Amino acid sequence: MTDTTLRRPPFDPELEAALALVGDQLPSTLTPEMIPLMRQSPVSGEEEIFAVLAERGFTLRDVTIAGHGGDEIVVSVVEKEGRTGTGPGFFHTHGGGMIIGNRWLGVAGFLEWAERFNGVIVTVEYRLAPEFPDPYPVEDCYAALLWTAENAEELGIDLSLGGRGAGRAARVGRRLPRLRYVRPARRRRPGHARRARQLGEPPALLSPDSALRGRAPTP
């Protein structure tokens, strides 16, 4: 009789060794009952990031915008005190598997770029599962991205996208079905795309005006 049991392929030896080291510290399976405890850990480091922002001369302001379904969500705008002119805008979506963390998780990694290039960081407090299951987290990120693009002139930015873990998934999940890309060689014209770079991914031109047309990206 043929054995039809599905077996996982072996891990890379280096990965197998690393997994063995953390096996006693991290659960192999995540259940909903574990999420509240995970949220109690200081993973976001709010006090630390606020202290760093003050020490390095950054200011921050919170803006309430409409998220998925028209519900209110918050984005924070972070920039150097007294900043003028135009520079890159870093749109940040935090990691945490879409179940933990908040908008300050990972922001510190963008501060050097904001200082060096006269940039602005916009970070979104998207709602988390399981209280707000798909599509809430991704749709909230998309709403915040549109707000950032629509207010780019006021913010003094050209837009870049950044995030790790769930943050990257939120960007990709929202970007693929809805955002149209224009080749970088194309000139910017009124109503056309703003230049957008996805940090860690190939540069592209993002067209927020056509984001609701349902067109898939083109290479």
C-alpha positions in Angstrom: 0.0 0.0 0.0 1.3 3.4 -0.9 2.1 5.7 2.0 0.3 9.0 1.4 1.4 10.7 4.6 2.6 14.3 4.0 5.9 15.1 5.5 7.5 18.5 5.7 10.7 19.0 3.9 13.8 19.3 6.1 14.8 22.8 7.3 18.1 24.2 6.3 20.7 22.9 8.8 21.6 26.4 10.1 17.9 27.2 10.6 17.2 23.8 12.2 19.9 24.6 14.8 18.5 28.1 15.5 15.0 26.7 15.9 16.3 24.2 18.4 17.8 27.0 20.5 14.6 29.0 20.7 12.3 26.0 20.9 12.1 26.2 24.7 11.5 29.9 24.8 8.9 30.4 22.0 5.8 28.3 21.5 5.5 26.3 18.3 1.8 27.1 18.1 0.1 30.3 18.9 -3.5 30.3 20.3 -5.9 33.2 20.9 -5.5 32.7 24.7 -1.8 33.6 24.5 -2.3 36.9 22.8 -3.3 39.0 25.9 -0.1 37.9 27.7 2.0 38.7 24.6 0.5 42.2 24.5 1.6 42.8 28.1 5.3 42.5 27.2 7.1 45.9 26.5 7.6 45.0 22.8 6.7 48.4 21.6 9.0 50.4 23.9 6.8 53.6 23.9 8.6 55.3 26.7 12.0 54.6 25.2 11.1 55.9 21.7 9.5 59.0 23.2 12.8 59.7 25.1 14.8 59.1 22.0 12.6 61.4 19.9 13.0 64.2 22.5 16.8 63.7 22.8 17.3 63.8 19.1 15.1 66.9 18.5 12.1 65.3 16.9 8.6 66.5 17.3 5.4 64.4 16.9 1.8 65.0 16.4 -1.2 62.6 16.2 -3.8 62.9 13.5 -7.1 61.1 13.6 -8.3 59.8 10.2 -10.9 57.5 8.8 -9.8 53.9 8.7 -11.6 50.8 7.4 -15.4 51.3 7.4 -15.0 54.9 8.3 -13.9 54.2 11.9 -11.4 56.5 13.4 -7.7 55.5 13.6 -4.6 57.5 14.5 -1.5 58.2 12.5 1.5 59.9 14.1 3.7 62.4 12.1 7.3 62.5 13.3 9.9 65.1 12.0 12.8 67.2 13.2 11.8 70.3 15.1 11.9 73.4 12.8 12.0 71.3 9.6 11.5 73.1 6.3 11.6 72.2 2.7 10.8 68.9 1.0 12.3 65.5 1.7 11.4 61.8 1.8 8.3 60.6 3.6 8.6 57.3 5.4 5.3 55.5 5.7 5.7 53.0 8.5 3.5 49.9 9.3 4.7 48.1 12.5 5.4 44.4 12.8 3.9 42.0 15.3 2.0 39.5 13.3 -1.0 41.9 13.1 -1.9 40.8 16.7 0.6 42.7 18.9 2.6 45.9 18.8 1.7 49.5 18.1 2.7 52.3 15.8 5.9 53.0 17.7 7.3 49.5 17.2 10.2 49.9 14.7 10.0 53.7 14.3 13.5 54.1 15.8 15.0 52.5 12.7 13.8 55.3 10.6 15.2 58.2 12.6 18.6 58.3 11.1 17.2 58.5 7.6 14.8 61.2 8.7 17.8 63.2 10.1 20.1 62.6 7.1 17.6 63.3 4.4 15.2 65.9 6.0 12.5 63.3 6.1 9.1 62.8 7.8 7.9 59.6 9.3 4.2 58.7 9.2 3.3 55.7 11.4 -0.2 54.1 11.5 -2.0 52.6 14.5 -3.8 49.9 12.5 -6.3 47.7 14.4 -5.2 44.2 15.5 -6.7 40.8 15.1 -8.4 38.8 16.5 -10.6 41.6 17.7 -10.4 43.1 14.2 -9.8 40.3 11.8 -8.9 40.6 8.1 -9.4 42.9 6.3 -9.2 45.5 9.1 -5.4 45.7 9.7 -4.6 45.9 6.0 -7.4 48.2 5.1 -6.5 50.5 8.0 -2.9 50.7 6.6 -4.2 51.4 3.2 -6.4 54.2 4.4 -3.4 55.7 6.2 -1.3 55.4 3.1 -3.9 57.2 1.1 -4.0 60.0 3.7 -0.3 60.3 3.6 -0.2 60.5 -0.2 -3.1 63.0 -0.3 -1.3 65.2 2.2 2.2 64.8 0.8 2.5 68.4 -0.3 1.4 69.7 3.1 3.8 67.3 4.8 6.6 68.3 2.5 7.4 64.8 1.3 7.9 62.3 -1.5 6.6 59.0 -0.3 8.5 55.8 0.8 7.0 52.7 2.4 8.5 50.7 5.2 7.8 48.0 7.6 8.9 44.6 8.9 7.0 41.4 9.6 3.3 42.1 9.7 4.1 45.6 8.6 5.5 44.3 5.3 2.6 41.9 4.9 0.2 44.8 5.4 1.9 46.9 2.7 2.1 44.1 0.2 -1.4 42.8 0.9 -3.0 46.1 0.3 -0.7 47.1 -2.5 -1.1 44.1 -4.8 -4.8 44.2 -5.7 -5.4 47.9 -5.6 -2.4 50.0 -6.5 -1.3 50.8 -10.0 2.4 51.3 -10.8 3.9 53.6 -13.4 7.3 53.0 -14.8 10.0 55.1 -13.1 11.1 56.7 -16.4 7.7 58.3 -16.8 7.6 62.0 -16.0 5.4 63.2 -13.2 2.5 65.3 -14.4 -0.5 66.8 -12.6 -2.7 64.0 -11.4 0.0 61.3 -12.1 2.0 59.3 -9.7 4.2 60.5 -6.9 7.5 58.8 -6.6 7.4 56.1 -3.9 10.1 53.7 -2.8 9.4 50.6 -0.8 12.3 50.1 1.5 13.8 46.7 0.9 12.0 46.3 -2.4 12.4 47.6 -5.9 11.5 51.3 -6.4 8.3 52.1 -8.2 5.9 54.9 -8.8 2.8 54.9 -6.7 -0.4 56.3 -8.1 -2.8 56.9 -5.2 -5.3 58.6 -7.5 -5.9 55.3 -9.3 -5.7 53.1 -6.3 -9.4 52.4 -6.3 -9.5 51.2 -9.9 -8.7 47.7 -9.0 -5.8 47.4 -11.4 -3.0 45.0 -10.6 0.6 46.3 -10.6 2.7 46.0 -13.7 6.4 45.2 -13.7 
